[in-house]
Amino acid sequence: MKKLFTSILSLVLLFSMVGSVFAESVKVNYEYSSVLVQAVQLEEVFVGAVGLDGDFVVLDQQKAIDNGISSDKINEAKEKIKEYNKIIKDTLDITPYFTFEGDQILFDDIAAEKNGVSMELINTTKSDVDKVNGLANTLDTRASCEGTNKYEDRWYGYDTYFDSCNTTKIIGLLTVGAGLTTIAGAITAALLPPVGIAIAIAGGLIGAGAGILTYASANGCGVIVRFTLDKPIWSGSQCS
């Protein structure tokens, strides 16, 4: 009897643990809800109903209904989220094929094609990368990459840090008018933020223009760009 009770207890504990792991794996992260709502271009009333499920943006329809949002607006939000998730997927598809060497961005289009990335996305990304690498000789380059690359959450939003080499790359991508996906892929590869946030960062930098990085990078030791929601609010040098 004791043996049977022990076996049953073990099974109960096992299924309890499995259930906890499963529940955790499907948990939606609403930490970046305000940023995502701005990035997807939804109304503020959607804050709290939009979050990240892994890398992708999701809408909690019941929360939206509880917030008093109409069915028409919910359906419109679903379409916008679908479009944003397409950008996230494209960014995820190309990011593994970016490498950085000094001020050059390398994109392995052969490996991307071999692994099933769409030719349209490959060709667009390759065109953007070729343009920025062709521009590299006209941009400020240095023998070593000064500064750090990281992403940090802050009470007002988040900070992005680009070393001097990656700053030059991002300036180049902005200057040649590279696509949102290419810039987001480069940012994801450099900083490793949530991909949905990398796209918001890329969109914010496109909106602000290359000047926000160019002036801050004058000392050659990397830049810091501060964001609130999906908008850059300040940039400066990493030099102490």
N, C-alpha and C positions, 0 to 999 in steps of 0.2 A: 504494500500500500504506500509506504514511504517512498519507494522507488518510482511508483506511478505519479505521485504528487510532485516529486522533483522534476520528472520529465514534463509534466503539464506546465509547471512553473517556468521551466526553461523555454518551452514553446511560447508561453505568454510574453516573456521578456524579449524573446527573439522578434516576435511580430510587433511588439511595442517599439523596439529599436528600428525595425524596418519602416514602420509607419512614421516614426519621427524623421527619419532620413528622407522619406518620400515627401512628407509635408514641407520640410526645409527646402527641398529641391524645386518645389513648385511655388515657393513664396515669391511674391512680386515685391520689388524694391521701389518704394515711393519716395526715397530720399531725394531724388533729382526731379521730382514731379514739376516744380516751378520752372526749372530749366527746360524740361522737355515740352511743356505746354507752350512756352515761348518759341522754342525751336521748331515745333510742328505748326506753329501759327494758329493755336487754338485760343479761345477766350479764357480769361482768368478763372472762370467758374469751373473749369475742368481740373484745376489744381487739386491734387488728392485722389483724383479718379484715373490719372495717367501715371504709369510707372514702367519699370524695366523688368521684363521676365527674361533673365539671362542677358543677352545683348539686344533684345528687341523690345520696342515700345508696345505696351498693351493698354487697353482701356477697360476699366471695370464699369460695365454698363449699369449695374445696379447702383453703384456710387454716383454715377452721372445722373441717373433718374432721381436718386435721393437729393441731389443738388438742385433739382428742379429744371434740368436741361431737357429741352424738347426732343422728340424722336428724330425730327429733321436735323437738328444740330448734332445729335449723337451719330447719325448716319454720315453726316458730312465729316465729323471728326474721324470716323472709321476710315474713310477714304484718304484723308490727309495722313493718318497714321500708316496706312498701307503704303503710300508713296514714300514716307520717311523710312519705313522698314526696308523698302527696296534699296534705298541709298545705303542703309546699314549693311544689308547683305552684300552689295557691291563692294563696300569698303572692307568687309571681312574677307571677301574673295581675293582682293588684290594685295592687302597688307602683308601677307607672308612672303611676297615676292619683291618687296622693297629692301634694299640694303643701302647703307650710306658709307661712302669712302671720301673723307675730306669734305669738299664742297660739292661733290657729285652725288646724285641720286641714281642708283642702279635699279632697274626693273627687269626681272627675269621673265620676259614674255614667253620664252620657250617652255619653261616649267609651268607657267600659268596655263598655257594652252594644253599641255600634257595632262594637267589635273582638272581640266574641264571648265575653266573660266571662259566666259563668252568672248568671242572674237571682237565684238563691238566694244566691250569694256576694255579688253586688252589693247586694242588699237587706240582708243581714246587716252588711256593712261600712258601708253608708250609715247604718243604725240606730245602730251604735257611734259613728260620727263625729258624727252629729247629737246624740247624748247628751253626748259630751264637749264639743262646742261650746256646748251649752246650759249646761254646768257652768262654762264658762270665766269667767263673771263672778264666781263665788264663789271662784275660785282666785287666788293671788298673781300679778299680771301686772305687767310693767315695760315702759317705753317702748322699750328696746332689748334685744337678745338678747346677754347676756354669756356668755363662755366659748366653748368649742370643741366640735365634734362629730367624734369619731373612734373608731376601734377599733384596739387594739394588742395583739399577742401578747406574752405574758410567760412567764417560766419556770414560774410557778405556774398559768398559765391565760391569761387575757386581761383587759384593762381596757377599759371602755366609758366614753366621755366624752359627756355631753349638755349643750348650752348651756342657759341659763336658760329659754328659750322651749320647747325640746324636752323639758326636764325637766317643765315644766308640762303639756305634752301627754301625756307618758307617765303622769304622776300622774293626770291626768284619765281616761285610758283604763283604768287600774287601778281607779280609784274607781268608775267606772260599770259595771265588770265586763265590759269589752269582750272579745271572743273572741281566742283565741291568734293566729289569722291576721291580724286587724286590727292587733294590737300588733306582731307580727312584721313586717308590712308597713311600719308607721311606723318601726320600728327600722332596717329595711333601707334605706328611703328616706333616713333621717337619717345613718346611719353607714357604709353600704355594706360590711358584713361578708359572708362567705359566707352564703347564705340559710339553709342548714341550721343555722348557728351563731346567726343572728338568732332563729330559732325557739327554740333552747335558751336564749338570753338572755331572750326573752319569757316562756318557761316559768318560768325562775328568778325573774324579777321578779313574776310572778303568784303564785308560791309564797311569796315574801318579803312581798308586799303593798306598798302605796303608801308606807308609813311609811319604808322604806329610802331612798326618794328625798326625801320631804317634809322630814325633819330635815336631810339633807345640803344641801338647796337653800335653807336659811334665809337665807344671805347673798346670794343672788340672782346668783351668778356661775357657775352651772352645777355639775354634779356629776360625780364619778368613781365608778364601781361596779366593783369587782374581782371576778372570777369564777375559781373553780377548777372544772374540768369544767363542769357546767351550773348550778352554784349560786353565788349572790352571797355573798362572804365579808366584804366591807367596802364602805362607801360614805363619801364625804367631799366637801367643797366643792372646787371648782377655784380658789377664792381662794388667793393665795399667802400 
